[in-house]
Amino acid sequence: MKTIDELLADGVAGKRVFVRADLNVPLDGTTITDDGRIRAVLPTVKALAEAGARVVVASHLGRPKGAPDPAFSLAPAAARLGELLGADVAFAADTVGDSATSTVAGLADGQVAVIENLRFNAGETSKDDAERGAFADQLAALADVYVGDGFGAVHRGHASVFDLPKRLPHYAGYLIATEVGVLKKLTEDVKRPYVVALGGAKVSDKLAVIDQLLGKADRLLIGGGMAYTFLKAKGYEVGISLLQEDQIPVVKEYMERAEKNGVELVLPVDVLVSPEFPDLKTKAPANPTTVAADAIPADQEGLDIGPETRKLYASKLADAATVFWNGPMGVFEHPDYAEGTKAVAQALIDSPGFTVVGGGDSAAAVRTLGFDENAFGHISTGGGASLEYLEGTTLPGLAALED
């Protein structure tokens, strides 16, 4: 995989460089609530602009239906990118139409433009190779060189991620190079003990990575909504907690395999429960009750790990040489159910080992709960991409850059 440093060494002054970024930031109306992904691509964009490239930044945002939708416009992200760069950033109101063509043509050396949401064009996500390829051809006409730096999208076989690099000289940006380097530390010559903390809502989202980790990790700590399927598999009552009953046989098999392989699989010993889900808008007090993990009332829902589990998980992370964390331990968006996620985050900070926060809701939790991002070894910008890499899946966006 050629890197941006090789591109810069060859010289980029006057060249149109297409940067496939991941500006898929959370929005409250037109207000960005977390600009972490924009900040993550800054080193690549700045380096290219300072070297005299004409930088064309492109990304998706949300899930529009292949047509323009103002609710998913990249205009706020373009404005924020300009603020962070301390320079004007031009914005094209379409992807490959008259606005994009004229905006890119108007760039001078060292200037930056953002084109509108790639998913406003059905060709971006099409499963039809010809339709996707046609859109990639149109995007290729806007540039001379391609730089892939949207790690959060590399697990998608989309036009701008997979097809476009085949049409232009292509390089990995700083973010992708960093992310891949970190993931190699989690898969090749791993320093031990290697501890993985997994949370989030659905156990089905994590089954493939658990399958792989049962042969690689020393300990697996399970929390979040997915924990209740594990607890049910042990024969416990889980009340009205999130449960995927169809996954119980698989979970039972994984627990048996963990014991056979000498992998310590750690489940909550106590949980916070309530008869109803909390109001995340008003943050009204929820007044949860703490109960043992094997004593969840039939009419109650588990919404966070309890205080004894927090201590247990912190102790299991204390001696780790390598830690990967993906998924919150509870409904961290509400203050009454944030302590479990806080405890795991703090345990990573306190750990002497190399700690990786695996993107997605985990990264959002770190920022929402006020932790210093620099206190962690690495905070990934791609939760789904990180998990698929650890599963051993070939990621289309990385494969395209390696050709």
Secondary structure, 3 states (H helix, E strand, C coil): CCEHHHHHHHCCCCCEEEEECCCCCCEECCEECCCHHHHHHHHHHHHHHHCCCEEEEECCCCCCCCCCCHHHCCHHHHHHHHHHHCCCEEEECCCCCHHHHHHHHCCCCCCEEEECCHHHCCCCCCCCHHHHHHHHHHHHCCCCEEEECCHHHCCCCCHHHHHHHHHCCEEECHHHHHHHHHHHHHHCCCCCCEEEEECCCCHHHCHHHHHHHCCCCCEEEECCCCHHHHHHHCCCCCCCCCCCHHHHHHHHHHHHHHHHHCCEEECCCEEEEECCCCCCCCCCCCCCEEEECCCCCCCCEEEEECHHHHHHHHHHHCCCCEEEEECCCCCCCCHHHCHHHHHHHHHHHHCCCEEEECCHHHHHHHHHCCCCHHHCCEECCCHHHHHHHHHCCCCHHHHHHHC
